[in-house]
């Protein structure tokens, strides 16, 4: 039976709110946490973007749940040697309950230092090399690396967990999924796509965890939930590579009028129909996912956790 976790949104909530949501998630019966790693929110209406590593430190004291970034880009904005130190410390603080989820990133977060934003195939090359660097550092030994994209000299992590931090790789297409199959300790994707799960497992990921996530908007007024999703998360309905190449929240906001309420209704669970919520998460289970994370869009966090504690999770846990 899959595990069900809660997905903390750093784009939408400040640090104290995220910690409180984690407490509510544990009390509601969720068994793991994802947390997003952003420099910017997707749009100004979301309105937040705390430094994820500080929040993870607070979470390690507030809850006993496993924690994973979903996902960190260890290639441009932050050098992989620094990400490795942050991840190793997080693993020590959580007594080994931390996993590092990584991906090839978005210009929204990664271009802020003025570097050229590379094309997708170069970003995957950089991601693979960054993983090599981080894995060597997780050993606690001194690392010297002179690669295509990164240089590391005389670097050693002195604070490391007993076991190396597992690195899960995010993939939404065949190339990234192939990379995850080849070098990942697990696979992350946001669609209940059985074919991608199959590709991952056949390509070398057999026996390794596959994790997926989805967003919902619980509330007693379905129409209000639809409006909330359209206001806060219209970006997730934009097609193609726009999510990876647009450089600022204002650029995403310019495309907001392209997203209609009908699009939201068609693609997002909104409201308080138990079966709709159960069906959305069960789609991931049916596609072969091991861990499934859900995020509540909007301000009614207490109502969401009560709803899932009493009505949704019990049905999911019955199989």
C-alpha positions as CSV (number, residue, x, y, z in Angstrom):
1,X,0.0,0.0,0.0
2,X,1.4,3.5,-0.9
3,X,2.4,6.0,1.8
4,X,0.5,9.3,1.8
5,X,2.4,12.5,2.6
6,X,1.7,16.2,2.7
7,X,3.4,18.7,0.2
8,X,4.4,22.0,1.9
9,X,4.3,24.9,-0.4
10,X,7.1,27.5,0.2
11,X,5.6,29.6,-2.6
12,X,2.4,30.2,-0.7
13,X,3.2,30.2,3.0
14,X,5.8,31.7,5.3
15,X,8.0,29.7,7.6
16,X,5.8,29.6,10.7
17,X,2.8,28.6,8.7
18,X,4.7,25.8,7.0
19,X,5.9,24.4,10.4
20,X,2.3,24.5,11.7
21,X,1.0,22.8,8.6
22,X,3.6,20.1,9.2
23,X,2.3,19.6,12.7
24,X,-1.2,19.3,11.5
25,X,-0.2,16.9,8.7
26,X,1.4,14.6,11.3
27,X,-1.7,14.8,13.5
28,X,-4.0,14.1,10.6
29,X,-2.2,10.8,9.7
30,X,0.1,11.8,6.9
31,X,3.4,9.9,7.1
32,X,5.9,12.0,5.2
33,X,6.5,15.6,4.0
34,X,7.6,17.2,0.8
35,X,8.7,20.8,0.7
36,X,9.3,23.0,-2.3
37,X,12.6,24.8,-2.9
38,X,12.1,28.2,-4.6
39,X,13.7,31.6,-4.7
40,X,10.6,33.2,-6.2
41,X,6.9,32.2,-6.0
42,X,5.3,31.6,-9.4
43,X,3.3,34.8,-9.1
44,X,2.9,37.6,-6.6
45,X,-0.5,36.3,-5.4
46,X,1.2,33.3,-3.9
47,X,3.4,35.8,-2.1
48,X,6.1,33.9,-0.2
49,X,9.4,32.1,-0.7
50,X,11.4,31.3,2.4
51,X,14.8,29.7,2.3
52,X,14.0,26.0,2.4
53,X,17.0,24.9,4.5
54,X,16.1,27.1,7.4
55,X,12.5,25.8,7.3
56,X,13.8,22.2,7.2
57,X,15.8,22.9,10.4
58,X,12.6,24.0,12.1
59,X,10.7,21.0,10.8
60,X,13.3,18.7,12.2
61,X,12.4,19.9,15.7
62,X,8.6,20.2,15.2
63,X,7.7,16.8,13.7
64,X,9.0,13.3,13.4
65,X,8.0,12.8,9.8
66,X,10.5,12.1,6.9
67,X,11.2,15.2,4.9
68,X,12.2,15.6,1.2
69,X,12.8,18.6,-1.0
70,X,10.5,18.5,-4.0
71,X,12.6,19.6,-5.6
72,X,16.0,21.3,-5.3
73,X,18.0,22.4,-8.3
74,X,21.7,21.9,-7.4
75,X,23.1,23.3,-10.6
76,X,23.0,27.1,-11.1
77,X,21.8,29.2,-8.2
78,X,23.6,27.1,-5.5
79,X,26.7,25.1,-6.2
80,X,26.3,21.3,-5.6
81,X,29.0,21.4,-3.0
82,X,26.9,23.8,-0.9
83,X,23.7,21.9,-1.5
84,X,25.5,18.7,-0.4
85,X,26.4,20.4,2.9
86,X,22.8,21.6,3.4
87,X,21.4,18.1,2.7
88,X,23.9,16.4,4.9
89,X,23.1,18.7,7.8
90,X,19.4,18.2,7.2
91,X,19.9,14.4,7.3
92,X,21.8,14.7,10.6
93,X,19.1,16.9,12.1
94,X,16.3,14.5,11.1
95,X,18.2,11.4,12.3
96,X,18.4,10.1,8.7
97,X,14.9,10.9,7.8
98,X,15.8,13.3,4.9
99,X,15.9,12.6,1.2
100,X,17.2,15.1,-1.4
101,X,14.8,15.5,-4.3
102,X,16.6,17.2,-7.3
103,X,15.6,18.4,-10.7
104,X,16.9,20.4,-13.6
105,X,15.2,23.6,-12.4
106,X,13.4,26.6,-13.7
107,X,14.7,30.0,-14.9
108,X,12.3,31.5,-12.4
109,X,14.6,30.5,-9.5
110,X,17.9,29.8,-11.1
111,X,18.8,32.7,-13.4
112,X,18.8,35.3,-10.6
113,X,22.6,35.7,-10.6
114,X,22.7,36.6,-14.3
115,X,24.0,33.3,-15.6
116,X,22.8,32.1,-19.0
117,X,19.9,29.6,-18.6
118,X,21.0,26.5,-20.5
119,X,18.9,24.4,-22.8
120,X,17.3,21.3,-21.4
121,X,19.9,18.8,-22.4
122,X,22.7,20.8,-20.9
123,X,20.7,21.2,-17.7
124,X,20.4,17.4,-17.4
125,X,24.2,17.1,-18.0
126,X,24.8,19.6,-15.2
127,X,22.3,17.8,-12.9
128,X,24.1,14.4,-13.4
129,X,27.5,15.9,-12.7
130,X,26.2,17.7,-9.6
131,X,24.9,14.4,-8.3
132,X,28.3,12.9,-8.8
133,X,29.9,15.7,-6.8
134,X,27.3,15.5,-3.9
135,X,27.6,11.7,-3.6
136,X,31.3,11.9,-3.2
137,X,30.9,14.6,-0.6
138,X,28.4,12.6,1.4
139,X,31.2,10.1,2.1
140,X,32.9,12.6,4.4
141,X,36.1,12.3,2.4
142,X,38.0,15.1,0.8
143,X,36.9,15.8,-2.7
144,X,38.7,17.3,-5.7
145,X,36.6,17.4,-8.9
146,X,37.4,19.1,-12.2
147,X,34.5,18.4,-14.5
148,X,32.7,19.9,-17.4
149,X,30.5,22.2,-15.4
150,X,31.9,22.2,-11.8
151,X,35.2,22.5,-10.0
152,X,35.6,21.4,-6.4
153,X,38.9,21.7,-4.5
154,X,39.8,20.3,-1.1
155,X,36.2,20.1,-0.1
156,X,35.2,17.9,2.8
157,X,31.9,17.6,4.7
158,X,32.6,17.1,8.4
159,X,29.0,16.8,9.5
160,X,27.5,13.9,7.6
161,X,24.8,11.3,8.4
162,X,25.6,7.6,9.1
163,X,24.3,6.7,5.6
164,X,24.6,8.9,2.5
165,X,21.6,11.1,1.7
166,X,19.4,9.4,-0.8
167,X,19.0,11.4,-4.0
168,X,15.7,11.2,-5.9
169,X,15.4,12.7,-9.4
170,X,12.5,14.5,-10.8
171,X,11.5,13.7,-14.4
172,X,8.5,14.8,-16.6
173,X,9.8,13.4,-19.9
174,X,11.7,10.5,-21.3
175,X,15.2,12.0,-21.0
176,X,14.9,13.1,-17.4
177,X,13.2,9.8,-16.5
178,X,16.1,7.9,-18.2
179,X,18.6,9.9,-16.0
180,X,16.6,9.1,-12.9
181,X,16.6,5.4,-13.9
182,X,20.4,5.4,-14.4
183,X,21.6,7.4,-11.4
184,X,18.7,8.1,-9.0
185,X,17.9,6.5,-5.6
186,X,14.3,7.2,-6.5
187,X,12.0,8.9,-9.0
188,X,9.7,11.9,-8.7
189,X,7.0,13.0,-11.1
190,X,3.8,15.0,-10.8
191,X,1.5,13.0,-13.1
192,X,0.0,9.5,-12.4
193,X,1.6,8.3,-15.7
194,X,2.0,4.5,-15.6
195,X,4.2,4.6,-18.7
196,X,6.8,6.8,-17.0
197,X,6.9,4.6,-13.9
198,X,7.4,1.6,-16.2
199,X,10.2,3.3,-18.0
200,X,11.9,4.2,-14.7
201,X,11.6,0.7,-13.3
202,X,12.7,-1.1,-16.5
203,X,15.6,1.4,-17.0
204,X,17.3,0.6,-13.7
205,X,14.9,1.8,-11.1
206,X,13.4,-1.5,-10.1
207,X,13.0,-1.7,-6.3
208,X,13.5,2.0,-5.8
209,X,10.8,4.3,-4.6
210,X,8.6,6.2,-7.1
211,X,6.9,9.4,-5.6
212,X,4.2,11.6,-7.0
213,X,2.4,14.7,-6.0
214,X,-0.8,16.6,-6.7
215,X,-2.6,19.7,-5.6
216,X,-6.2,20.0,-4.5
217,X,-8.4,22.8,-3.1
218,X,-10.7,21.6,-0.3
219,X,-13.6,23.8,0.6
220,X,-17.4,23.7,1.0
221,X,-17.9,26.1,-1.9
222,X,-16.7,24.4,-5.0
223,X,-16.9,27.6,-7.2
224,X,-14.8,29.5,-4.6
225,X,-12.2,26.8,-4.6
226,X,-12.0,27.0,-8.4
227,X,-11.4,30.7,-8.2
228,X,-8.8,30.2,-5.5
229,X,-6.9,27.8,-7.7
230,X,-7.1,30.0,-10.7
231,X,-5.8,33.0,-8.7
232,X,-2.9,31.2,-7.0
233,X,-1.8,28.3,-9.2
234,X,-2.8,29.1,-12.8
235,X,0.9,28.5,-13.7
236,X,0.4,24.8,-13.4
237,X,-2.0,24.8,-16.4
238,X,0.4,26.5,-18.8
239,X,1.6,24.3,-21.6
240,X,5.0,23.3,-22.9
241,X,8.3,24.6,-21.5
242,X,7.0,27.9,-20.2
243,X,7.4,26.7,-16.6
244,X,11.1,26.1,-17.2
245,X,12.0,29.2,-19.2
246,X,10.0,32.2,-18.0
247,X,12.3,34.3,-15.7
248,X,10.0,36.1,-13.3
249,X,6.6,36.0,-11.5
250,X,5.5,39.0,-13.7
251,X,6.1,36.9,-16.8
252,X,3.8,34.2,-15.5
253,X,1.2,36.7,-14.5
254,X,1.1,38.0,-18.1
255,X,-0.1,34.5,-19.1
256,X,-2.7,34.2,-16.4
257,X,-5.6,35.3,-18.6
258,X,-5.0,32.2,-20.8
259,X,-6.1,30.0,-17.9
260,X,-9.9,29.7,-17.6
261,X,-12.0,28.4,-14.7
262,X,-13.1,25.6,-17.0
263,X,-9.5,24.5,-17.3
264,X,-9.2,24.5,-13.5
265,X,-12.4,22.5,-13.0
266,X,-11.3,19.9,-15.5
267,X,-7.8,19.4,-14.1
268,X,-8.0,20.0,-10.3
269,X,-10.0,18.5,-7.5
270,X,-12.0,21.3,-6.0
271,X,-14.5,21.1,-3.2
272,X,-15.5,18.6,-0.6
273,X,-16.5,15.5,-2.6
274,X,-14.7,12.7,-0.8
275,X,-14.7,10.4,-3.8
276,X,-13.1,13.0,-6.0
277,X,-10.2,13.4,-3.6
278,X,-9.8,9.7,-3.1
279,X,-9.9,9.1,-6.8
280,X,-7.2,11.7,-7.5
281,X,-4.8,10.1,-5.1
282,X,-5.8,6.5,-6.0
283,X,-4.8,7.3,-9.7
284,X,-1.2,7.5,-8.5
285,X,-1.5,4.2,-6.5
286,X,-3.0,2.5,-9.6
287,X,-0.1,3.7,-11.7
288,X,2.4,2.1,-9.4
289,X,3.6,4.9,-7.1
290,X,5.0,4.1,-3.7
291,X,4.6,7.5,-2.1
292,X,1.9,10.1,-2.9
293,X,1.9,13.6,-1.6
294,X,-1.0,16.1,-1.7
295,X,-1.0,19.9,-1.3
296,X,-3.9,22.1,-0.2
297,X,-4.2,25.3,-2.2
298,X,-5.4,28.3,-0.3
299,X,-6.0,29.4,3.2
300,X,-8.3,26.7,4.6
301,X,-5.5,24.5,5.9
302,X,-7.3,23.4,9.1
303,X,-10.4,22.4,7.2
304,X,-8.3,20.4,4.7
305,X,-6.5,18.5,7.4
306,X,-9.7,17.7,9.3
307,X,-11.3,16.5,6.1
308,X,-8.4,14.3,5.2
309,X,-8.0,12.9,8.7
310,X,-11.7,11.9,9.1
311,X,-12.8,11.1,5.5
312,X,-10.1,10.8,2.9
313,X,-7.1,9.1,4.5
314,X,-9.2,6.3,6.1
315,X,-10.6,5.4,2.7
316,X,-7.1,5.4,1.1
317,X,-5.7,3.3,3.9
318,X,-8.3,0.7,3.4
319,X,-6.8,0.1,-0.1
